[in-house]
Amino acid sequence: MMKPKAVIFDMDGLLIDSEPLWQEAGIAGLAPYNIKLTTEQYLHSTGLRTPEWLAYWFNLYGVAVDDIPAQARAIEDDAMERIRLRGTALPGVEHIINFFLGTGYRLAIASSSPKRLIDVVVDKLGVRNYMDAIVSAETLSYGKPHPQVFLDCAQTLQVDPLDCVVFEDSFNGMIAAKAAKMKCVVVPVAAQYNAPKWGAADLRLRSLGNFNQLLLDSLW
């Protein structure tokens, strides 16, 4: 009997075009502290959980960290509402789900987002029934780039991490996947596609819609 394999999808910026909406919510959340981020700065910190994201920028700008729990919740609530109203599937989502449904792979989502936001997105995209596991890093001791969320996901799926392929759009997510000893396919935003930082990935795509059986075979 063949060992089972699995595909694990990140969510924000990979399945749903939510990163611009997270950016809006994050910028609004930093405004009371007079912190203004460039797009490049924001993209550098994607993939982190909101409390860690705030801690990164608060520490960099010398802001007291006492407000982090309440402000993180406010940013998440703001982002969730923006995504609920304006979030749209990214190109290739239907293709990649249908492709893997035909491979015998187990399908899962492993996200840094809180579970309440994951629920909004999977229902908005209509993919809940296709997923064998949905895992959030919200309550873990460490989020991405720590590999725990991916390792927990593999355990839930009852699949060896070495038999998992992760699809990610963020650098922190890629590092987490590779630290979990999983294959990693990155789908960066267009402006960062050629950046050298993606060198650790096993494969780089411009769209989920470009994935096919030949590329899957090349990973193993």
Secondary structure, DSSP 8 states (H G I E B T S, - for coil): -----EEEE--BTTTB--HHHHHHHHHHHHGGGT----HHHHHHTTTS-HHHHHHHHHHHHT--GGGHHHHHHHHHHHHHHHHHHH--B-TTHHHHHHHHHTTT-EEEEEESS-HHHHHHHHHHHT-GGG-SEEEE-TTSSS-TTSSHHHHHHHHHHT--GGGEEEEESSHHHHHHHHHTT-EEEE---GGGTT-GGGGGSSEE-S-GGG--HHHHHHH-
